[in-house]
């Protein structure tokens, strides 16, 4: 393997077998990718950083459950997508709890707010509304760009089922986002 190239699969297998040094090297190697994945979901840099840290912690805690049925990077995409959605839900609940009894924030000024940022937040709310059974395959396909075959392996369902869930999820998202005026 050329110098500078990291064997993620080898590190993941070693980490899954309990090698702490391999786990440390694995986490350091994937951190930039995890941050990029998190930022595809969360428009605010600090929120993406929080989701990245949550993902790395989930990887560290769950690496012994990585059995190699899928590529490590595919497994990592699933963990990152779930942690980013979970981080958003936590941040939203925290904001709502802190906002009780206090003044509501001013509506976003469209001259200063990124359309992309607002759209991502609407998408995260809509993904939460359709439930994990549809949200997870849609997020893996449409946000992170995984192929149907990899999603099928991750979710342990036939590829046709994945396609059906993605179709249903997209339709429900379209309805929700249209009703929301997005």
Buried (B, 14 or more C-beta within 10 A) or exposed (E): EEEEEEBBEEBBBBBBEEBEEBBEBBBEBBBEBBBEBBBBBBBBEEBBBBBBBBBBEBBBEEBEEBEEEBBBBBBBBBBBBBBBBBBBBBBBEEEEEEEEEEEEEEEEEEEEEEEEEBEBBBBBBBBBEBEEEBBBBBBBBBBBEBEBEBBBBBBEBEBEBBBBBBEBBBEBBEEBBEEEEB
